[in-house]
Amino acid sequence: MAQPQSDALVLFGATGDLAHKMTFPALYAMVKHGTLKTPVIGVAFPKWSQERLHKRVTDSIRKSGGIDDKQSFHTLLSLLRYVSGDYKDPATFTAIKKELGGSRSPAHYLAIPPSLFETVIQGLGAAGLAKGARVIVEKPFGRDLASARHLNRVALSAFPEDSIFRIDHFLGKEAIMNILYFRFANAFLEPIWNRNYVASVQITLSERFGVKGRGAFYESAGCLRDVVQNHLFQVAALLAMEPPSSRDFGALHTEKAKVFQAMRPLKSCDLVRGQYAGYRKEKDVAKNSDTETFCALRLCIDSWRWEGVPWHLRSGKYLAENGTEVLVELKPSPQRLFEDAEPPAGRSNYLRFRLSPHSAIALAARVKLAGKDFAGSQQELYLSEEQPGQEAPYERLLGDAMRGDGALFTRQDAVEAAWAVVDPVLTRRQRVHIYKRHSWGPKEADAILAAGDRWHNPGPKERS
């Protein structure tokens, strides 16, 4: 049955950084593309006037790329409303209900700190604002398995599962969605996409910058919670999942959940944590902080397809490059016919997904050099995926949520299964290793790789 289009958007946290950096530019793009025509009710504690909210939105859009369509810009401003109030005060939700007027299927977007999720969801339920509505919840959805289960119970007490949209902007990226498409739209890939031909899989998300003044947040989260348990696990699930039985997003979620359920819970020996030099001098960071700004882990997926294949995930701040890449390395040929064609001369054939800052797919194959000798070099067949007019992640995800399309969101069982994998090492773990800024992290991360293997560092071309 077709889901009804949301007839209003309630934006909790309208005066916050997330709304300023991401949400307002996304709403402007939605108006330009004709996908947003409903009222937008901003909700926050400060007692702002409508005029001040308009100034905030104007500043947001100018800084994100500029106002290039004045008619759409003025249309967005005309859709905006504002409610000031404390989320703990029932009167705030009464005021929201009044602003909604005759709306029957609003979408409530919680662009607020996770500590307030429960308060707002309960407030919506108590005020009758959850009936026929949807709720869009920003990550992180919990900070461990117990808190995720508790938050799920709270959300389900007010909304049915198909009305809960757990947002992860990473899943809205075009390059991430292309992993799913590339895997199942190309027949040549399936015969080799298993333990018989794949030697290892690496996923790296590296950033050249630090915490950028968000020390307080990072102290409460760390790299494992902030990036690995959600972003990188989602990429791993798309790479490892079985073909869904249909294009229905429920079938997709079922297969992704099975991957998380097949992941072996981590042990301390599977994890290396690092911290960039100088992190403890950042604002709002403890002088003796043990929070990781770098994380590398070895993952095992206990399934028929992936048994025995090591998965290595890595992410960090102040690394040598900005980039997110996947490297799927294939096993060497069964017979070494040519002296130079196999390791240790170089990597075996591989498939490389470059997800950011520019998206591309590369397939590495050995090619013979001219001459009588059977000698060659490994070359990449490189396909750039950059296309003009791509939707920004938040534009896509907010639009999907308001249409009731849950394909790019995460389901309760998948969230809890992912937390179950990392839960054992959230508290029982080794201390962080300090690493130099703009390096590739602590050298101790090499120890979790198989003997003779090495990390793949993101860049325009494969390099050691």
Secondary structure, DSSP 8 states (H G I E B T S, - for coil): ------SEEEEETTTSHHIIIIIHHHHHHHHHTT---S-EEEEESS---HHHHHHHHHHHHHHHT----HHHHHHHHHHEEEEE--TT-HHHHHHHHHHHTT-SSEEEEE-S-GGGHHHHHHHHHHTT-STT-EEEEES-S-SSHHHHHHHHHHHHHHS-GGGEEEE-GGGGSHHHHHHHHHHHH-TTTGGGSSTTTEEEEEEEEE-SS--TT-HHHHHHHHHIIIIIIIIIHHHHHHHH----SSSSHHHHHHHHHHHHHHB----GGGEEEEEETTGGGSTT--TT----SEEEEEE-B-STTTTT--EEEEEESSBS--EEEEEEEE---SS--STTSSTTSS--SEEEEEEESS-EEEEEEEEE-SSSS--EEEEEEEEE---TT---HHHHHHHHHHHT--TTSB-HHHHHHHHHHHGGGTTS----EEE-TTBSS-GGGGGGS-TT------SSS---
